Amino acid sequence: MTLQFSKYEGTGNDFIMIDDRKLQFPANEQLISKLCDRHFGIGADGILLVQHSEGYDFGMNYFNSDGSPATFCGNGGRCITAFAHQMGITGITSRFMAADGIHHAQITENHGSVMIVELDMQDPVIYSMDKNLCYLNTGTYHVVKFVDNPDNIDIIESGREIRYDARYEPHGTNVNFAKLLKKELYVRTYEKGVENETLSCGTGVTASAIAASLKYGGNSFYVNTAGGRLFVSFTRTENAFKNVKLTGPAKLVFEGTIEI
């Protein structure tokens, strides 16, 4: 079987995009892991399937690079919006269904292979917040830990220690190490499912901005990652965060076919 795909990246978080509206892609763990392998496959942090979803422009089905299904991916949500627009499924606005619920997205700039996408995120659920550590859900589970310098952290060792902590069983958690500097956040993320540091994580960036608001105040943040810069804004009330938006670039890297 010949598989046609597009490769997208959103601030270094890269994805294999597949038009699966006819439900012909054999979405099994072994195949997904092989396609995401950077030596023997296409190489990606995950696979995103565009599928039919009744009443919506499309459905988003996301798999981590180890083949495990995931709830939501913020950078992936922006990239799949650009991909759907590229295929002519949507205009500059879209409404799609993902595992964590309904999302709206808008392409605010279109420069051909690069689009700036503003994505509506789900209202976060905050489980706990102490002085330097916040546990919350922004479409998937995240811990945000504020540190003096994220670059001095062994992301793999420290990330795995928190990711597999019994407090976060059975689902585990993504882990973000963050610092606020001159009103901008700097974040490094260990992602479960990838089981490694990724250059950027959209739900992690969003979680870090929410945690920073709880710790320092504010209703918007630029967030710098190894893969680039994102912007998170929201409306904060006394007990909740609403109208959470994640904005940043989504870039078409290349298109191709592969035999599976």
C-alpha positions, 0 to 999 in steps of 0.5 A, a space after each residue: 500500500 502506498 501512503 501519501 503524507 505531508 510533513 508539518 512542523 509547529 515550532 519544531 514539533 513535527 508531525 506526519 499528516 494523513 488524509 484519512 477521511 476514507 478510513 483506510 489508514 491501518 492505525 496500529 502501534 507498530 506501523 505508527 512507531 515505524 513511520 515516526 522513526 527518524 532512522 527507518 521511517 519518515 520521522 516525527 513526534 507523532 501522526 495526525 489523521 484528518 478524519 470525517 466528523 459529522 457536523 464539523 469540518 473534520 475530526 483530528 485523531 492523534 498518535 504519539 511517536 510510540 504508537 499510543 493514542 493521545 488526547 490533544 496536541 496544541 502544536 498538532 492542532 495548529 498544524 492540522 488546521 493548516 493541512 486541512 486548509 491546504 487540502 481545501 477542506 476549510 477556509 481561513 476558519 475551522 471547527 473540528 472535533 478532537 479527543 478532548 472536545 471541540 476546537 475552533 481555529 483561525 489562520 491569521 496569516 498565510 505565507 504559502 508554506 507557513 501559516 500563522 494559526 490561532 487555536 482555541 484551547 479547552 478551558 484548563 482544569 487545575 488540580 494543584 498549585 504550590 509555590 513552584 509546581 502546578 499540575 493541570 490539564 490543558 487538553 492533556 496532563 501537564 506538570 509545570 515546574 518553575 526553576 532558576 534555569 531550564 538549561 541547567 536541568 537534565 530534562 530526560 532524567 528529571 522529566 522521567 522522574 516526574 512523568 512516572 511519579 505514582 501521584 500521576 498514575 495511571 495516565 502519567 504526565 508531561 513535564 515542563 520546566 519553566 522560567 519567567 524572564 522579562 515578562 516572557 516564559 522560557 520552557 523546556 518539555 519532556 513529553 510522554 509518548 515521545 519519552 524524550 524532550 521535544 523542541 516545543 509542546 503546544 499544550 505544555 506551552 499553554 499549561 506553562 502560561 496558565 501556571 505563570 498566571 497563577 504564580 505571577 499574574 497576567 493574562 497573556 504570555 509570549 513563550 520561547 521554546 527551543 523550536 520557536 516562539 508562541 503566544 498564549 492568551 486567555 481571560 482569567 476570572 477568580 476561579 477559572 481560565 476562559 477563552 484560552 488561545 494558542 497562536 504560532 506558525 505551522 509550516 509545511 516541510 515536505 510532501 511524499 509517499 511511502 510504501 507500508 
